[in-house]
Amino acid sequence: MIGLKYLTIFFSIFLIPLLSSSGYAQNEVLREQNSLYGISEFGVVVNVEKPGSLDKISIPVDSVRKLLLEELSSLPVTILEYETLQQSDQLPILYLHINIIEGMAGTLSFTGQLMFYQPAKLPLNNDVRTMASTWHDSFIGVVTPDLADYITSRSARLASNFRIDYESVN
């Protein structure tokens, strides 16, 4: 009887929260995918952030954007030009942020974060309209400076996950 009591306590303390949290995480993935339903146009914006001491490392924003657009070319969407995006703060944007820092032993530590922003209404705040990230994907990595091109290609490949999720709901 005592063993059964401890097994019940163990189950309720450790296993039930573990099982319920995996369902919650799956629900978040579905929410992100479903947020892409019906999107017919969006802009693509790339930002590369690095310290001035890394001037010798070149990550051209236009090249990264071109790679992103190639990955998205099969989608039945209109990609809005930068000039159009500047005319309104209520247009959906696929935003790639790359952050590079100097690591130890001459390495480059980097992150790539791809986020899809779209207009959202906040019902608990008097229906204020704003932009919200409804989908995201990211990664971290470390390379040597001679492999800096990997940062560009790996960052652009995040768009394939966006494309897959977009196609799954449209």
C-alpha positions in Angstrom: 0.0 0.0 0.0 2.8 2.4 0.8 4.4 1.8 -2.5 1.2 2.5 -4.4 0.9 5.8 -2.4 4.4 6.9 -3.5 3.8 5.9 -7.1 0.6 8.0 -7.1 2.4 11.0 -5.7 5.2 10.5 -8.2 2.8 10.3 -11.1 0.8 13.4 -10.0 4.0 15.5 -9.3 6.2 14.6 -12.3 4.3 12.8 -15.1 1.0 14.8 -15.3 2.7 18.2 -15.7 5.1 16.7 -18.3 2.2 15.2 -20.3 0.1 18.4 -20.2 3.0 20.7 -21.2 3.8 18.7 -24.3 0.1 19.2 -25.4 0.5 22.9 -24.8 3.6 23.1 -26.9 1.9 21.3 -29.7 -1.0 23.7 -29.5 1.4 26.6 -29.9 2.8 25.1 -33.1 -0.7 24.8 -34.5 -1.5 28.4 -33.5 1.6 29.6 -35.3 0.8 27.6 -38.4 -2.9 28.7 -38.4 -1.9 32.4 -38.1 -0.6 32.1 -41.7 -4.0 31.1 -43.1 -5.3 33.5 -45.8 -2.1 35.7 -46.0 -1.9 36.9 -49.6 0.9 39.4 -49.3 3.7 40.5 -47.1 7.1 42.2 -47.1 10.5 40.6 -46.4 12.9 42.6 -44.2 16.4 41.5 -43.2 18.5 43.1 -40.5 22.1 42.1 -39.7 23.6 43.2 -36.4 27.3 42.9 -35.5 29.9 45.0 -33.6 32.1 47.4 -35.5 35.1 45.2 -34.7 33.7 42.7 -37.2 33.8 45.0 -40.3 35.9 42.4 -42.1 32.9 40.0 -42.0 30.5 40.9 -44.7 26.9 39.7 -44.6 25.2 41.6 -47.4 21.5 42.2 -46.5 20.5 42.2 -50.2 22.1 38.8 -50.7 20.3 37.3 -47.6 17.0 38.8 -48.8 17.5 37.3 -52.2 18.1 33.9 -50.7 14.9 34.2 -48.6 12.9 35.2 -51.7 14.2 32.2 -53.6 13.0 30.0 -50.8 9.6 31.6 -50.8 9.2 31.8 -54.6 6.8 28.8 -54.9 4.3 30.5 -52.5 1.2 32.1 -54.1 1.8 35.4 -52.4 2.7 38.9 -53.4 6.0 40.1 -51.9 5.7 43.8 -51.1 8.5 46.1 -51.9 10.3 48.1 -49.2 8.8 51.3 -50.4 5.3 49.9 -50.0 6.1 48.8 -46.5 7.2 52.3 -45.5 3.7 53.6 -46.4 1.9 51.7 -43.6 2.8 50.1 -40.3 -0.1 47.6 -40.8 1.3 45.4 -43.5 2.5 41.9 -42.7 6.3 41.4 -42.6 8.5 38.4 -42.6 11.5 39.7 -40.6 14.9 38.0 -40.4 17.3 39.3 -37.7 20.8 38.0 -37.7 23.0 38.8 -34.7 26.8 38.1 -34.8 29.3 38.5 -32.0 32.9 37.7 -31.5 33.3 34.4 -29.6 36.2 32.9 -27.8 39.3 31.7 -29.7 38.5 33.8 -32.8 35.1 32.2 -33.5 31.8 33.9 -34.5 28.7 33.2 -32.4 25.5 34.0 -34.2 21.7 33.7 -34.0 19.2 33.9 -36.7 15.6 34.6 -35.9 12.8 34.6 -38.5 9.5 36.2 -37.3 6.2 36.8 -39.1 4.5 40.0 -38.0 1.0 40.9 -38.9 -1.7 43.4 -37.7 -3.3 42.4 -34.5 -6.1 43.8 -32.3 -5.8 43.8 -28.5 -9.3 43.3 -27.2 -8.3 43.8 -23.6 -6.8 47.2 -24.4 -9.7 48.9 -26.0 -9.2 47.1 -29.4 -5.8 48.9 -30.0 -4.3 47.8 -33.3 -0.6 46.9 -33.3 1.8 44.5 -35.0 2.4 41.1 -33.4 4.7 38.2 -34.1 2.5 35.3 -34.9 5.1 32.8 -36.2 8.8 32.4 -35.6 11.7 30.1 -36.0 15.3 30.5 -34.9 18.7 28.9 -34.4 22.1 29.6 -32.8 25.5 28.6 -34.0 29.3 29.1 -33.9 31.6 29.3 -36.9 35.2 30.3 -37.7 35.5 33.6 -39.7 36.4 31.7 -42.9 32.9 30.1 -42.7 30.9 33.3 -42.3 29.0 32.5 -45.5 27.3 29.7 -43.6 25.6 32.3 -41.5 23.9 33.7 -44.6 22.8 30.3 -46.0 21.6 28.9 -42.7 19.7 32.1 -42.0 17.9 32.0 -45.3 17.0 28.3 -44.8 14.7 29.3 -42.0 12.3 30.5 -44.7 11.8 26.8 -45.8 10.1 26.1 -42.4 7.9 29.2 -43.0 7.1 28.0 -46.5 6.2 24.5 -45.2 3.9 25.9 -42.4 2.3 28.4 -44.9 1.6 25.6 -47.4 0.1 23.4 -44.7 -2.7 25.8 -44.0 -3.3 27.4 -47.4 
